[in-house]
Amino acid sequence: MNYSQRDAAAIWHPYTQHFRSPEFPVIKRAEGNYFYLDDGTRVLDAISSWWVNLHGHSHPAILERISRTMADLQQVMFAGFTHPDAVCLAERILGLFGGRYSKAFFSDNGSTSVEVALKMCFQYWSNQGSERKKIVAFKNSYHGDTFGAMSIAERSVFSRPFWPFLFEVEFVAPENPEELVEVLSRYPEEVAGLIYEPLVQGAGGMRFHGPELLDQSLALAKKAGILLIADEVMTGFGRTGELFASFHLEHQPDIVCLSKGLTGGVLPLGLTLSTEAIYRAFQDEDRNKTLFHGHSFTGNALSCSAALASLELLLREDCKEKIRWLERMHRDFSSHLRTLVAPIRDVRSLGTILAVDFETERSGYLSDLGLAMQKFFMDRGILLRPLGNTLYVLPPYSFGAAEVDRTYSSIETFIRSQF
Ligand SMILES: Cc1ncc(COP(=O)(O)O)c(C=O)c1O
């Protein structure tokens, strides 16, 4: 049996009903903007491997940095011990936010960074004897697949079987701050925090929200004295054109969740940043006020070293220029798509993200058009994984003119072939 067949016999993959795609392609290696399959085909990674990769695969600077750390240290428990790369990374990340946050809490992925944020938020209030137990979240949001993260996200197809087990959350429309006003006045002493994906709701269909309205909601939340939690798991590290999407906004969060691009997409790692005021609420003679949260691999040394190398690349002028260039390319291509006669409901771009919604009978994640599009592009050696009838491009910053042209022209070919 080859690896595809052995995979089908042994592995249950994420987000997959296996009878629909009985055998998966086998990736032998990945370099730069491409995966190489075992049959010699190369596939262009136009969605950064689920939005994680920043600088291309097998980047020598990241590999070199990891192997240097690996020679000395791979993994140690992070309760009661520390190590140099974790310290350097925490300092570096906190520095990017100009001192607004005083502490970085490590975990393993985006969902855990959100779980930590929720615990910080609820316990911040309970440690002070407050009864605030309600979270306000945005309609159409997505924050991860663990139970807390599912609870604070729109009740969607992703979480349907678990709806009875999710804690209650007040959902408001990001484009209508009046709904937040209403919730805050209905529960003046109960709301603990507002969680949001700044500017772009990713898994919910790459929906964009203008900074003005979002800032209005954040201002209202600030005025009400509740905590703001920005989930920058997808939007962080340059995707929206700024280093973090919150930098487009006037009002800044109290807690920030980071993951995905944090390590350049090479190793798993999550970070939750907190202000000094939140951190202080947990420092008490009473040990019950401890944040009792940790994972076996919290602060993994190799992940931290990958993150340090990735950050160095990200902050270089050539990378910033690349992000600006991708932004211009997307903008021009969006304008071009708007001129096509095709059932396109909406085309939009922000930073390095481009999204196109198609008119379909059945819209949303389960639209069949999504699967058809995925196959169309894969047959042409391009990895694009639409969210239902929403096609999006979210490339690593290593994409050059050849990769961008190839992606755009196959999108145009798809549109012309279909409609
Ligand atoms: C905004 C946001 N938050 C959290 C997550 C969960 O991250 P992970 O898949 O690493 O658990 C995602 C994943 O797509 C995300 O887009």
The ligand as a Gaussian input file, in Angstrom:
#p B3LYP/6-31G(d) Opt

LIG

0 1
 C       -9.785000      34.030000      14.571000
 C       -9.391000      32.648000      14.958000
 N       -9.291000      32.326000      16.258000
 C       -8.933000      31.103000      16.659000
 C       -8.658000      30.103000      15.745000
 C       -8.284000      28.738000      16.220000
 O       -6.936000      28.496000      15.994000
 P       -6.388000      26.992000      15.995000
 O       -6.922000      26.359000      14.764000
 O       -4.897000      27.159000      15.964000
 O       -6.870000      26.349000      17.244000
 C       -8.741000      30.386000      14.383000
 C       -8.475000      29.336000      13.399000
 O       -8.751000      29.422000      12.239000
 C       -9.120000      31.685000      13.975000
 O       -9.243000      32.013000      12.681000

